[in-house]
Every structure is written in structure tokens, then in C-alpha cells.
């Protein structure tokens, strides 16, 4: 995955026919910023980046080489992302209070 993902059907391996669906997911704000910046840096879409990460992890493989991990560390610093894998089961979403409705 670290070499970049194919963006056209012509460069994909035969048999990799897929159907994509649009989805709405909730994700930590700073994490999304890092992912979007990394996708932009690698000249790929956010969806392609996430698909590549997931496919690698599903096979027990690391999705990034050392150089990209350094880039990610710098993006995490820039966007203030201080979460780690150890944080994944301890995330507690802060819910903003809904504004009071006018006229009630």
C-alpha cells in the first residue's frame, strides 16, 4: 500500500472488481485530519487509503513502511493527535449540549 494505490481500472489486477458504497461514519476529528492529510500527501483518496489500511490489517500485515510512519508521526504532531492503539478501547466521546430551541 505504501507505494500508492491505483486510481484507474486499467492498472488494477484482473479479478479485483469491486462495488463501493457511500457511507457515513463517525471518527475522531484529529484522526480524520491526519488521515485526510496523509491521503493528500500520497495523492490518493481518503477511501483508497482506508481500504488499503484495512486490507493490510485484515491479513495481519503492516500497511505502512518506516518512512510513512515518520510522516504520520509528523502529521499527528501538527494536528495534535495524541491517541495511540492503547487508546482505542478507552475513547470517551464528549457530547456537546444541544442548543435550546427558540420558542419553547
FIDRENVO-535592 format. One record per residue (C-alpha): residue in three letters; x, y, z. Coordinates in steps of 0.1 Angstrom, whole numbers, plus 5000, padded with zeros to 4 digits. Layout:
alaXYZ
...
***
This chain:
unk500050005000
unk502850245007
unk503750274971
unk500350444964
unk497050294952
unk495950254916
unk493550524907
unk492350384873
unk490750054865
unk493549994839
unk496249954865
unk494349724889
unk495049354888
unk492449144870
unk489848994894
unk489849304917
unk486349414906
unk484649584935
unk481449764943
unk481850074965
unk479050224987
unk478750565002
unk478750555040
unk478750805068
unk481050715097
unk481850905129
unk485550935135
unk487751135159
unk488251485145
unk492051495147
unk492451145134
unk490351235103
unk492651535097
unk495751315098
unk494151055075
unk493051325050
unk496451495051
unk498251155045
unk495951065017
unk496651405001
unk500351365006
unk500251014990
unk498051154961
unk495150914968
unk491650944980
unk490750905017
unk488650605007
unk491550434989
unk493850505019
unk491350345044
unk490650045021
unk494449985018
unk494950015056
unk492049775063
unk493149515037
unk496649505051
unk495449475087
unk492949205078
unk495948995067
unk498049085098
unk500349305077
unk501549655085
unk500149905060
unk503050155062
unk506850155058
unk509150335082
unk509250655061
unk505550685060
unk505350615098
unk507650915102
unk505351125080
unk502351015101
unk504151105134
unk504751455120
unk501051485109
unk499951365143
unk502151635159
unk500851905136
unk497151815142
unk497651745180
unk496651385177
unk497951225209
unk495950905208
unk497650565203
unk496550205198
unk496250175236
unk493650445235
unk491350255211
unk489250085238
unk489150385261
unk487850665239
unk485150865256
unk483251095233
unk482451435247
unk478851525238
unk478151885232
unk474952015247
unk472252075222
unk471352435218
unk467952535233
unk465252565208
unk463852905203
unk460252945213
unk460052655237
***
